[in-house]
Amino acid sequence: MKKYSILMYNFNNYEIMREPEEIDPECEYIYVTDNPDFAKQTKVWNIIIDKDLEGLSPFDKCYRVRFNLFKYVTTPVCIYVDGSIQIHKSLRKLYDDFMASGADLGLNIHPERNTVVSEYPFWLNYRKYPKIQYEKHLAMFKAAEYDLTYKGLYQGTMRICKNTPLNKQIDDFVFETLVKLGTDGVIERLDQTIYSFILNKFFTDEVKIFPFSQQVFQSAYMTWKIHRTNYTIAWNKGNDNDSYVFNKFVKLYRLV
């Protein structure tokens, strides 16, 4: 068995296929898609066509993979990487450093904002997020007596996950909540605020986080690309060296 996996997904041809430029023989490379033609374009990725996803909305497909990683990979650890990321170098060092930390989860800490509610104005103003959905989220936070000033906000671009009952419990909780928050049979699309809320409210005493900077996927190892292009997104350093996890100020891991 390989030591760890890297998983990407790509549905409805939302992305171009990005072939890793350097591979680790101890890594399993998994690519979940609904386009069988991608199998002809790769020498690295193991292409998986999941028939269980047929007929679902694009976001439903994405989140059924993102929060069920070990349906697809065979290793004890999976690094989920968004399809807009180009991998340049082997991620073995990232895996080794994560394992040495003893953490349950590796999460990218948001480089600009610290609280769950601070993310919504950006989505409302720039991503045309429905206000009614924001109000639905806010009502849920208030019903749960969640402290809206609590600091801890994670991005969904990349995640490192061990195959443990605890992580399965977290992912199932997040996925079920996204389904309940959805409308017209389509799952809720803004998952990172819900993921952050659930971790902050219900798992602070149970899960150990390996917090990493956005630099990890905007470095010599990886670069973040504009969708369907090879143009690199400018690195917003923001809270590059330190930020908050579970309302505590921490130093963030950088891949060097």
N, C-alpha and C positions, 0 to 999 in steps of 0.2 A: 504494500500500500504506500502511496505517496504521503508526504508529511502534511501537505496543506493544498488547498485549492484556490484558484482565482475564478470568480464567476462574473460574467457579464450577461445582460439580456438585451434584446433588440426586437421590438414588435412593430408591425405595420411599416417596416423600413424607416423607422424614425431616425436611425443613425446609419452611417457607413460602417462597414466592419473595420475594426482597428486591430491589426495583427501585432501581438507583442514582438518587440524587436530583439529581445534577449530572453531566453527561457531558462527555467530552473528544472533540471531533470527530476527533482524531488517534488515538483508542483504539478497538480492536475488542472488543466485549463478547460473550463466549461463555458459554453456559449448557448444560452437558451433563446430560441427564436421561433417565429412562425414562417420563416423563409428557408426552405430546404436548399435553395441555390447557394446559400452561404457556405455550404459544405465544399463547394468547388473552389472557393476563394481562400481557403485557409490550409496551412500546414501545421498549425499549432492548436487551434481550438477544437474541442470535442463538441460537435453540434448536437443539440438536443431539441427535438420537436415534441412539445408536450401536447398531446391531443386533448388533455383535460381542459386546456385553455381555450379551445375553439368556441367561438360565438360570444366571448366576453369582450367588454370594452377594453381599450388599450391600457387604461390605468388599472383595471381589474387584473389583467394579465401581468402587468409589472409587479403589483404588490403581492399577488399570489406566488410569485417567484421570490421577491425581495424578503418576504417574511416566512419563507419556507425553503431556505437555502439547501437544507440537507435532504430534501427530496431529490436533488440533482447531483450533489457531490458525494464522494465516497470517503473523504478524509475527515479527521477529527476537527479541523479548523478550516474556515472558509473566509477568504477576503472577497467581499462583494465590491465591485468597482463599476461605476456608471459607464454606460457605453460611450460617453463623450470623452473618456479618458484614454489617452495614448500611453501605453506602457513602453518605456525605453529600455530599462534595465531589470534584471531579475529582482523580485521582491523578497528574496530569501532573507535579507537583513531585516526588513520590516517584520517578517514572520518570527525570526529569531528573537528580536527585541521585544515583541509582544509576548512571546512565550516566557521570556526571562522575567517579565513584569509580574507574572502570576495573575493577570487580570482575566475577567470573564469576557469582556467586550472591549474592542478598540473602536472609538468614536471620534469623528472629526468635529471639533468644537467650532461653533460659528465664529467667523473672524470679525464680525462687525457688531453683532447684537448679543445680549446676555440673557434676556428673559423670553419666555414663550410668547407673551402678548406683544413684545416689541417687533416680532417678525410680521405681524399682520398688516401694518400700514404699508410696508413695501409691497406685499402681495396685492393689496387692495389698489394701490396707486399705479403700480407698474406691470402687474401680471393679470390685471382685470379679474381678480378673485371676487366671487360673489359676496356681497355684504351680508346676505342672509346666512351664508355658511359661517362667516366670522361670528355672527351673533349666536349661532347654534353652538359653536365652540365655546364662546364666552359663557353661555348659560351652563354648559357642562362643567367648566372650570369652577364657576361659582357654586354649583350644586355639590361639587366635591370639596368645597371649602379650600380650594387651592390658593396659595399665596401668590398673587400675580407679580410680586416683586422678587420672587425666588429666582436665583440666578443659576442657569444651566440650560443651554440651547445647543442642540446638535444638528448637524447637516446630514442629509441622506446620500450625498454623493459617493461615499465610501464607508465601509464598515468591516470590522474584523470580528468574527463570531466563532466561539467554540460550540461544538455539538453537545450541549448539556441540557438537562431538564429545565434549569433556570432560564436559559436563553430561549428555549421553546415556549415556556410559559409567557415570557415577555413578548415574543413575536406573535403568539396567538392572541394575547390581550390587545396588542396594537392593531392587528388585522381585524379582529372582531369589532373594535371601536371604530375603525375606518369604515367598515361595512354599515354600522348603525348610523354613522354621520352622513352617509351617502344619500343621494337623491335619485329617484326614477330608476332604481336598479343599478346605478353606477357608483362605484366606491368613491369615498372622499379622496381628493387628490393631494391635499396638503398634509403629508404624513409626518414631516419632521417635527412640527409643533406637537402633534399628538404623541409621537414617540418620546419626545422630551418630557411632556406632561406626565405620561405614565411612569417613566423612570423616576422622575423627581418626586412624584406623589406616593408611589407604591413600592419602590425597590431600592430606596437609598441605603437601607441597612443590609441588603442582600447581595448586591452586585458590585464588583470592583471594575472600575473603568480605566482603560489605557487611553488617555486623552491625547490626540495628536492635532497638530497644526494643519491648516490648509496647505502649508508648504509641502506636505507629504505628496500631494498629487499635483503640485506645481513646482517640480524640482527636476534634477537630472534623471530621476527614476521614472517620473510620469509627468505629463502635461495635460491640462484641461483644455479641450477644444470647443469651439463654437459648433453647435449641432450641424452635422452633415458636411463639415468642412475640415480642413487641416490648419485652420487659423487658431493660434493659441490665445486663450483668454488671458488678459493681463492679470497678474497676481496682485490681489488686494491683500496686503500684508495684515492690515487691521490688528487684531489681538494675536499677533504671530507667535509670541513667546510665552504668553500667559493669559489665562482667562478663568472661567468658573466652571466647576463641576460639583453638583450637589451643594450649591450655594457657598462653596469654598474656593478661594483663590489658589490656582495650581499652575505649575509650569507645564507647558505643552511639549510633547515629543516632536522632534524634527528629524527627518530622514537625511542623514549626511554620511 
